[in-house]
Amino acid sequence: MDMQSPDRIAQPQERDVAAASDDVAVPAADGPGEVGELVAVAKPLGSRAPEFVKSSRPLHLGWQVGVFLVGLLVVVTGVILLPLPGPGWLVIFAGMAIWGTEFVWAQLVLRWTKRKVAEAARRALDPKVRRRNIALTSVGGVICAVLLSVYLWKFGIAMPWSIED
């Protein structure tokens, strides 16, 4: 049996640290009586249905069908909201969260999504990236201001549909 060293056990994997908010952080011991850094431990995958529902196979199957249909309704609503004004992606992820209460594949998709969002947030807070984004936004703002000035100089304050040649 291969034993891992305490240093290896105390070092969390990167994907575990960036895991979702539904994960639990537990202290990792460096040795007997010592407390090390916090290590993220993912909640177990699987159904979160009440025990009385899980105890009966037909009831659990009905529960899964109900959860699937409610999640499907929410996801379809989110897809409809994508081109319309409204929080389309937020509603889609809410539907995925509903599915995630019962289905392992949805839980894995949600963990992957949360990990990617956490990585993107970490990258966005990098000072180099922030300076680049501020510079690009400033250049874009100057270009828009110049184009607006040229439009107003040439046509004045006139709506595009009332401009004559």
C-alpha positions as CSV (number, residue, x, y, z in Angstrom):
1,M,0.0,0.0,0.0
2,D,1.5,3.3,-1.1
3,M,1.4,6.0,1.6
4,Q,1.4,9.7,0.7
5,S,3.5,12.1,2.6
6,P,1.8,14.6,4.9
7,D,3.0,17.4,2.6
8,R,1.3,15.8,-0.4
9,I,-2.0,15.4,1.5
10,A,-1.9,19.1,2.8
11,Q,-1.5,20.4,-0.8
12,P,-4.9,20.8,-2.4
13,Q,-5.3,20.3,-6.1
14,E,-6.0,23.5,-8.0
15,R,-9.3,22.4,-9.2
16,D,-10.5,21.6,-5.7
17,V,-9.5,25.0,-4.4
18,A,-11.4,26.8,-7.2
19,A,-14.4,24.6,-6.7
20,A,-17.8,25.9,-6.0
21,S,-19.4,27.5,-3.1
22,D,-21.2,24.3,-2.2
23,D,-17.9,22.8,-1.3
24,V,-16.8,22.7,2.4
25,A,-13.3,23.8,3.6
26,V,-11.7,21.5,6.2
27,P,-8.4,22.1,7.9
28,A,-5.6,19.8,6.7
29,A,-3.2,18.6,9.5
30,D,0.5,18.8,8.8
31,G,1.2,16.3,11.5
32,P,-0.3,15.1,14.8
33,G,-1.8,18.0,16.7
34,E,-1.0,20.5,14.0
35,V,-3.4,22.5,11.9
36,G,-2.5,23.4,8.3
37,E,-4.1,25.2,5.5
38,L,-7.8,24.8,4.6
39,V,-8.5,22.2,1.9
40,A,-11.7,22.2,-0.1
41,V,-13.6,19.0,0.0
42,A,-16.4,18.6,-2.5
43,K,-19.9,17.5,-1.4
44,P,-20.6,14.0,-2.6
45,L,-22.4,13.7,-5.9
46,G,-25.8,12.2,-6.2
47,S,-29.4,12.7,-5.3
48,R,-30.3,15.2,-2.6
49,A,-33.9,13.9,-2.3
50,P,-35.3,13.4,1.2
51,E,-34.6,9.9,2.6
52,F,-38.3,8.9,2.5
53,V,-38.3,9.6,-1.2
54,K,-35.1,7.6,-1.8
55,S,-36.4,4.7,0.2
56,S,-39.0,3.9,-2.4
57,R,-37.8,3.3,-6.0
58,P,-41.1,4.3,-7.7
59,L,-41.4,7.4,-5.5
60,H,-37.7,8.3,-6.3
61,L,-38.3,7.8,-10.0
62,G,-41.4,10.1,-9.8
63,W,-39.3,12.6,-7.9
64,Q,-36.6,12.6,-10.6
65,V,-39.1,13.0,-13.4
66,G,-40.6,16.0,-11.5
67,V,-37.2,17.6,-10.9
68,F,-36.3,17.0,-14.5
69,L,-39.5,18.7,-15.8
70,V,-39.3,21.7,-13.5
71,G,-35.6,22.1,-14.4
72,L,-36.4,21.8,-18.1
73,L,-39.1,24.4,-17.8
74,V,-36.7,26.8,-16.1
75,V,-33.9,26.1,-18.7
76,V,-36.3,26.6,-21.7
77,T,-37.5,29.9,-20.1
78,G,-33.9,31.0,-19.8
79,V,-33.2,30.1,-23.5
80,I,-36.3,32.1,-24.5
81,L,-35.0,35.0,-22.4
82,L,-31.6,35.0,-24.1
83,P,-32.6,37.3,-27.1
84,L,-35.2,39.1,-25.0
85,P,-34.5,41.6,-22.2
86,G,-34.1,39.6,-19.1
87,P,-31.6,37.5,-17.2
88,G,-31.4,34.5,-19.7
89,W,-28.1,33.0,-18.5
90,L,-29.0,33.4,-14.9
91,V,-32.3,31.6,-15.4
92,I,-30.5,28.8,-17.4
93,F,-28.0,28.3,-14.5
94,A,-31.0,28.3,-12.1
95,G,-32.5,25.4,-14.1
96,M,-29.1,23.6,-14.0
97,A,-29.0,24.1,-10.2
98,I,-32.5,22.5,-10.0
99,W,-31.3,19.6,-12.1
100,G,-28.1,19.5,-9.9
101,T,-30.2,18.6,-6.9
102,E,-30.9,15.2,-8.5
103,F,-28.6,14.4,-11.4
104,V,-24.9,13.8,-11.2
105,W,-24.2,15.1,-14.7
106,A,-25.8,18.5,-13.8
107,Q,-23.7,18.6,-10.6
108,L,-20.5,18.1,-12.7
109,V,-21.5,20.7,-15.2
110,L,-22.2,23.2,-12.4
111,R,-18.9,22.4,-10.7
112,W,-17.0,22.9,-14.0
113,T,-18.9,26.2,-14.6
114,K,-18.2,27.5,-11.1
115,R,-14.5,26.6,-11.5
116,K,-14.3,28.4,-14.8
117,V,-16.0,31.5,-13.4
118,A,-13.7,31.5,-10.4
119,E,-10.7,31.3,-12.8
120,A,-12.0,34.1,-15.0
121,A,-12.6,36.3,-11.9
122,R,-9.1,35.6,-10.7
123,R,-7.6,36.4,-14.1
124,A,-9.7,39.6,-14.3
125,L,-8.3,40.8,-11.0
126,D,-4.7,40.4,-12.2
127,P,-3.2,44.0,-12.3
128,K,-1.7,43.5,-15.8
129,V,-5.1,42.4,-17.2
130,R,-6.9,45.2,-15.4
131,R,-4.5,47.8,-16.9
132,R,-5.0,46.4,-20.4
133,N,-8.8,46.4,-20.0
134,I,-8.8,49.9,-18.8
135,A,-6.6,51.0,-21.7
136,L,-8.7,49.2,-24.2
137,T,-11.9,50.7,-22.7
138,S,-10.4,54.2,-22.8
139,V,-9.3,53.8,-26.5
140,G,-12.8,52.5,-27.3
141,G,-14.4,55.5,-25.5
142,V,-12.2,58.0,-27.4
143,I,-13.1,56.3,-30.7
144,C,-16.8,56.5,-29.9
145,A,-16.5,60.1,-28.8
146,V,-14.7,61.0,-32.1
147,L,-17.4,59.2,-34.2
148,L,-20.2,60.9,-32.3
149,S,-18.5,64.3,-32.8
150,V,-18.1,63.8,-36.5
151,Y,-21.8,62.7,-36.8
152,L,-22.9,65.8,-34.8
153,W,-20.7,68.1,-36.9
154,K,-21.9,66.7,-40.2
155,F,-25.6,66.3,-39.4
156,G,-26.3,68.2,-36.3
157,I,-28.7,66.8,-33.7
158,A,-31.0,65.0,-36.2
159,M,-32.3,61.5,-35.9
160,P,-31.0,59.1,-38.6
161,W,-34.5,58.5,-40.1
162,S,-35.0,62.2,-40.8
163,I,-31.6,62.8,-42.6
164,E,-31.9,64.0,-46.2
165,D,-29.2,63.6,-48.7
